[in-house]
Amino acid sequence: MWFKNLYIFAFTRPFTINEDELESQLQENQFTPCGKTEMSHFGWSNALGKHGQRLLHHANGCYLLSARKEEKILPASVVKEALDEKVEQLEQEHSRKATKKEKEQFKEDITFELLPRAFSRISDTQGYICPEKNIIVINTSSRGKAEDFLALLRKSLGSLPVTSFAPETGAETVMTSWLLEQNLPEQFLIGFEGELKALGEDAAVIRCKNQDLLSDEILAHLNTDKQVVKIAFDWDQTLSCLLADDLSVKRVKFFDVIHEQNADIQSDDILVKIDADFTLMTGELNRFIDDLLAQFGLRTDSYLETE
């Protein structure tokens, strides 16, 4: 339930779909397992996993959704070995080289034949919609998976007017100023991990771990035209994270003092515990996102179109 990575997207028009409408529209793309000869399936699964029956969970004014993907795994070496045998057999029988079209057909036939025996890999990606804040927050470290989540939601709803947050001043410029000018508010405490990059495609990259980012050594690099592209920090005695220059947030870790707020809920009340954790998490993340965006001159409603 506790998100570990954040890709944050802004609505450009208010999200006005109510709970029942959203549940109904998600049903159109509900996850079903792959058939024997299918490579992959992608759809919505129960928002609370085995503890729920609905495709969304509504609490604290937020909608929790979970997208599930099943992929069949066919080792490339197995397919290649079978293809080589087919090609060799054809060449021996007909005393000629196999054509490109014949090889492609062989490969297609082999894949079709092997799929029923292939292993499956299942992965879930969770996200929440907060209409009040005009944001979608997706729990993934992969931009591709975040885009897949949005594409499935767009398919379910017919349209999805969202965009990425992009500050007018480059994020790397702002993050560099945090170290050079030490101008972050007191609720942000610089951590001991980061990444610096010089300008240009083949420029030098410096990755730091267990390193004081305010040390003279790091500041010297920044004064020679390198910029911060990743930086770790603690926020408001609530969580720690690693922020990248595309404003994605990785390795989010909530401090024990936050988890302890729901520690008195009985473990046998699993649904009550999940609901309480989701409410607590979204409340803290929404506060964090407000504070984070403010450092880049942004708000959660920055991209709402005016009439």
C-alpha positions as CSV (number, residue, x, y, z in Angstrom):
1,M,0.0,0.0,0.0
2,W,2.8,2.5,0.8
3,F,4.1,3.9,-2.4
4,K,7.8,3.7,-3.0
5,N,8.2,5.7,-6.2
6,L,6.2,8.6,-7.6
7,Y,5.5,9.8,-11.1
8,I,3.2,12.8,-10.8
9,F,1.0,14.1,-13.6
10,A,-1.3,17.1,-13.6
11,F,-4.8,17.3,-15.0
12,T,-5.4,20.0,-17.6
13,R,-9.2,19.8,-17.0
14,P,-10.9,19.1,-13.7
15,F,-11.5,15.4,-13.0
16,T,-15.3,15.2,-12.4
17,I,-16.1,11.5,-12.8
18,N,-17.8,10.1,-9.7
19,E,-17.0,6.8,-8.0
20,D,-19.7,4.7,-9.6
21,E,-19.0,6.0,-13.1
22,L,-15.3,5.4,-12.7
23,E,-15.9,1.8,-11.5
24,S,-18.2,1.1,-14.4
25,Q,-15.8,2.5,-17.0
26,L,-12.8,0.5,-15.6
27,Q,-14.9,-2.7,-16.0
28,E,-14.6,-2.3,-19.7
29,N,-10.8,-3.1,-19.4
30,Q,-10.8,-5.5,-16.5
31,F,-7.7,-7.8,-16.4
32,T,-8.2,-11.3,-17.7
33,P,-5.4,-13.9,-17.8
34,C,-3.6,-14.7,-21.0
35,G,-5.0,-17.4,-23.2
36,K,-2.8,-20.3,-24.2
37,T,-1.5,-18.6,-27.4
38,E,-1.5,-14.9,-26.1
39,M,1.8,-13.1,-25.3
40,S,0.4,-10.5,-22.9
41,H,-2.7,-9.0,-21.2
42,F,-3.0,-5.7,-19.5
43,G,-6.0,-4.5,-17.5
44,W,-7.5,-3.3,-14.2
45,S,-7.4,-5.6,-11.2
46,N,-8.9,-5.3,-7.7
47,A,-7.5,-2.2,-6.2
48,L,-7.0,-3.9,-2.8
49,G,-5.8,-7.2,-4.3
50,K,-7.1,-10.3,-2.5
51,H,-8.7,-8.1,0.2
52,G,-11.2,-6.4,-2.1
53,Q,-13.6,-7.0,-5.0
54,R,-13.7,-3.6,-6.7
55,L,-11.5,-2.1,-9.3
56,L,-11.1,1.1,-7.3
57,H,-10.9,2.1,-3.6
58,H,-12.1,5.5,-2.5
59,A,-10.8,7.2,0.6
60,N,-9.6,10.6,1.6
61,G,-11.0,12.0,-1.6
62,C,-8.7,9.9,-3.7
63,Y,-9.3,6.9,-6.0
64,L,-6.8,4.0,-5.8
65,L,-6.4,1.9,-9.0
66,S,-4.3,-1.1,-9.8
67,A,-3.2,-2.1,-13.3
68,R,-2.1,-5.7,-13.8
69,K,0.1,-7.0,-16.7
70,E,0.7,-10.6,-17.5
71,E,3.6,-11.4,-20.0
72,K,4.5,-14.8,-21.3
73,I,8.3,-15.5,-21.0
74,L,9.9,-17.2,-24.0
75,P,13.7,-17.4,-23.6
76,A,15.3,-16.0,-26.8
77,S,17.9,-18.8,-26.8
78,V,15.1,-21.5,-26.9
79,V,13.4,-19.7,-29.9
80,K,16.7,-19.3,-31.7
81,E,17.6,-23.0,-31.2
82,A,14.3,-24.1,-32.6
83,L,14.5,-21.6,-35.5
84,D,18.0,-22.8,-36.4
85,E,16.8,-26.4,-36.6
86,K,13.9,-25.4,-38.9
87,V,16.2,-23.4,-41.2
88,E,18.8,-26.2,-41.4
89,Q,16.1,-28.7,-42.2
90,L,14.7,-26.6,-45.0
91,E,18.2,-25.9,-46.5
92,Q,19.0,-29.6,-46.5
93,E,15.8,-30.7,-48.1
94,H,15.7,-28.0,-50.8
95,S,19.4,-27.3,-51.2
96,R,19.0,-23.5,-50.9
97,K,19.1,-20.8,-48.3
98,A,16.0,-19.9,-46.4
99,T,14.4,-16.6,-47.3
100,K,13.8,-13.8,-44.8
101,K,10.1,-14.3,-45.1
102,E,10.4,-18.1,-44.4
103,K,12.5,-17.4,-41.3
104,E,9.9,-14.9,-40.0
105,Q,7.2,-17.5,-40.6
106,F,9.2,-20.2,-38.8
107,K,9.7,-17.9,-35.9
108,E,6.0,-17.1,-35.7
109,D,5.1,-20.8,-35.8
110,I,7.7,-21.6,-33.1
111,T,6.4,-18.9,-30.8
112,F,2.8,-20.1,-31.3
113,E,3.8,-23.6,-30.5
114,L,5.8,-22.7,-27.4
115,L,3.4,-20.2,-25.8
116,P,1.1,-22.8,-24.1
117,R,4.2,-24.0,-22.2
118,A,5.7,-20.6,-21.4
119,F,5.9,-19.2,-17.9
120,S,4.0,-16.1,-17.0
121,R,5.3,-13.0,-15.3
122,I,2.7,-10.8,-13.5
123,S,3.3,-7.3,-12.3
124,D,1.0,-4.7,-10.7
125,T,1.2,-0.9,-10.9
126,Q,-0.8,1.1,-8.5
127,G,-1.8,4.8,-8.8
128,Y,-4.2,7.2,-7.2
129,I,-6.3,10.0,-8.6
130,C,-6.8,13.1,-6.4
131,P,-9.5,15.3,-8.0
132,E,-9.1,18.0,-5.4
133,K,-5.4,18.3,-6.1
134,N,-5.8,17.8,-9.9
135,I,-3.1,15.0,-9.9
136,I,-2.5,11.4,-10.7
137,V,0.3,9.8,-8.7
138,I,1.7,6.4,-10.0
139,N,3.8,4.1,-7.9
140,T,6.6,3.1,-10.3
141,S,10.2,3.8,-11.0
142,S,9.7,3.4,-14.7
143,R,8.5,6.2,-17.0
144,G,7.3,3.5,-19.5
145,K,5.1,1.8,-16.9
146,A,3.7,5.1,-15.8
147,E,2.8,5.9,-19.5
148,D,1.3,2.4,-19.8
149,F,-0.9,3.1,-16.7
150,L,-2.1,6.4,-18.2
151,A,-2.7,4.8,-21.6
152,L,-5.0,2.1,-20.0
153,L,-6.8,4.8,-18.1
154,R,-7.2,6.9,-21.2
155,K,-8.6,3.8,-23.0
156,S,-11.1,3.2,-20.2
157,L,-12.3,6.8,-20.0
158,G,-12.1,7.8,-23.6
159,S,-9.9,10.7,-22.9
160,L,-7.4,11.7,-20.2
161,P,-6.3,15.4,-20.2
162,V,-3.0,15.1,-18.2
163,T,0.5,16.4,-18.6
164,S,3.8,16.2,-16.8
165,F,5.0,18.9,-14.5
166,A,7.7,21.0,-16.2
167,P,9.1,24.1,-14.4
168,E,10.0,27.1,-16.5
169,T,13.5,27.1,-15.0
170,G,15.0,23.6,-15.6
171,A,14.7,21.3,-12.6
172,E,18.5,20.7,-12.7
173,T,19.1,24.4,-12.4
174,V,16.8,24.6,-9.4
175,M,18.3,21.6,-7.7
176,T,21.9,22.9,-8.2
177,S,20.9,26.1,-6.5
178,W,19.8,24.1,-3.5
179,L,23.4,23.2,-2.9
180,L,25.2,26.3,-4.1
181,E,22.8,28.8,-2.4
182,Q,21.5,26.5,0.3
183,N,18.1,28.1,-0.2
184,L,15.7,25.2,0.6
185,P,13.1,25.7,3.3
186,E,13.8,24.1,6.7
187,Q,11.4,21.2,6.1
188,F,13.9,19.9,3.4
189,L,17.1,18.4,4.7
190,I,19.7,17.5,2.1
191,G,20.7,13.8,2.2
192,F,23.9,12.0,1.3
193,E,23.3,10.8,-2.2
194,G,23.1,12.5,-5.6
195,E,24.2,12.6,-9.1
196,L,26.0,15.5,-10.9
197,K,26.3,15.8,-14.7
198,A,28.2,18.2,-16.9
199,L,26.7,19.7,-20.1
200,G,26.7,17.8,-23.4
201,E,25.8,14.3,-24.5
202,D,29.1,12.6,-23.6
203,A,29.6,14.7,-20.5
204,A,31.1,13.5,-17.2
205,V,28.7,12.0,-14.6
206,I,29.5,11.9,-10.9
207,R,27.4,9.6,-8.7
208,C,27.7,10.2,-4.9
209,K,26.7,7.9,-2.1
210,N,27.3,8.4,1.6
211,Q,28.7,11.8,0.6
212,D,28.0,15.2,2.2
213,L,26.5,17.1,-0.8
214,L,27.3,20.4,0.8
215,S,31.1,19.6,1.1
216,D,33.7,21.7,-0.6
217,E,34.4,18.8,-2.9
218,I,30.9,18.7,-4.3
219,L,30.6,22.5,-4.5
220,A,33.8,22.6,-6.5
221,H,32.3,20.3,-9.1
222,L,29.2,22.5,-9.3
223,N,31.3,25.5,-9.8
224,T,32.9,23.9,-12.9
225,D,29.6,23.7,-14.9
226,K,28.2,20.5,-13.5
227,Q,24.6,20.4,-12.5
228,V,22.5,18.3,-10.0
229,V,20.3,15.7,-11.8
230,K,19.5,13.6,-8.8
231,I,19.4,14.5,-5.1
232,A,18.4,12.8,-1.9
233,F,16.6,14.6,0.9
234,D,14.4,14.2,4.0
235,W,11.1,16.1,4.1
236,D,9.3,17.4,7.2
237,Q,10.4,14.5,9.4
238,T,8.0,12.4,7.4
239,L,9.9,10.7,4.5
240,S,13.1,10.4,2.6
241,C,13.5,10.1,-1.1
242,L,15.6,10.6,-4.2
243,L,14.4,13.3,-6.7
244,A,15.4,13.2,-10.4
245,D,15.5,16.1,-12.8
246,D,12.2,14.9,-14.5
247,L,10.5,15.5,-11.1
248,S,10.1,11.7,-10.6
249,V,10.6,10.7,-7.0
250,K,12.4,7.4,-6.3
251,R,13.0,5.3,-3.2
252,V,10.3,7.0,-1.0
253,K,10.6,5.8,2.6
254,F,8.2,6.9,5.2
255,F,9.6,7.3,8.7
256,D,8.5,5.1,11.6
257,V,6.8,8.0,13.2
258,I,4.3,8.0,10.3
259,H,3.7,4.2,10.3
260,E,3.2,4.3,14.0
261,Q,0.1,6.5,13.7
262,N,-1.9,3.5,12.6
263,A,-0.1,1.0,14.8
264,D,-3.1,0.7,17.2
265,I,-5.4,-0.7,14.6
266,Q,-6.0,-4.4,15.2
267,S,-4.2,-6.7,12.7
268,D,-7.4,-8.7,12.1
269,D,-9.2,-5.6,10.8
270,I,-7.2,-5.8,7.5
271,L,-9.6,-3.7,5.4
272,V,-9.8,-1.0,8.1
273,K,-5.9,-1.0,8.3
274,I,-5.6,-0.8,4.5
275,D,-8.1,2.1,4.4
276,A,-6.3,3.9,7.2
277,D,-2.9,3.5,5.6
278,F,-4.2,4.7,2.3
279,T,-5.8,7.7,3.9
280,L,-2.6,8.5,5.9
281,M,-0.3,8.0,2.9
282,T,-2.3,10.1,0.4
283,G,-2.6,12.9,3.0
284,E,1.2,13.0,3.5
285,L,2.0,12.6,-0.2
286,N,-0.3,15.4,-1.2
287,R,1.3,17.7,1.4
288,F,4.7,16.6,0.1
289,I,3.8,17.1,-3.5
290,D,2.5,20.6,-2.7
291,D,5.8,21.5,-1.0
292,L,8.0,19.9,-3.6
293,L,6.2,21.6,-6.6
294,A,6.4,25.0,-4.8
295,Q,10.2,24.8,-4.9
296,F,9.9,24.8,-8.7
297,G,7.3,27.6,-8.9
298,L,4.5,25.1,-9.6
299,R,1.2,24.2,-8.0
300,T,-1.0,21.1,-8.5
301,D,-3.4,23.3,-10.5
302,S,-0.7,24.9,-12.7
303,Y,-1.9,23.3,-15.9
304,L,-5.7,23.6,-15.5
305,E,-7.0,25.3,-18.6
306,T,-9.1,28.4,-18.1
307,E,-12.5,28.8,-19.8
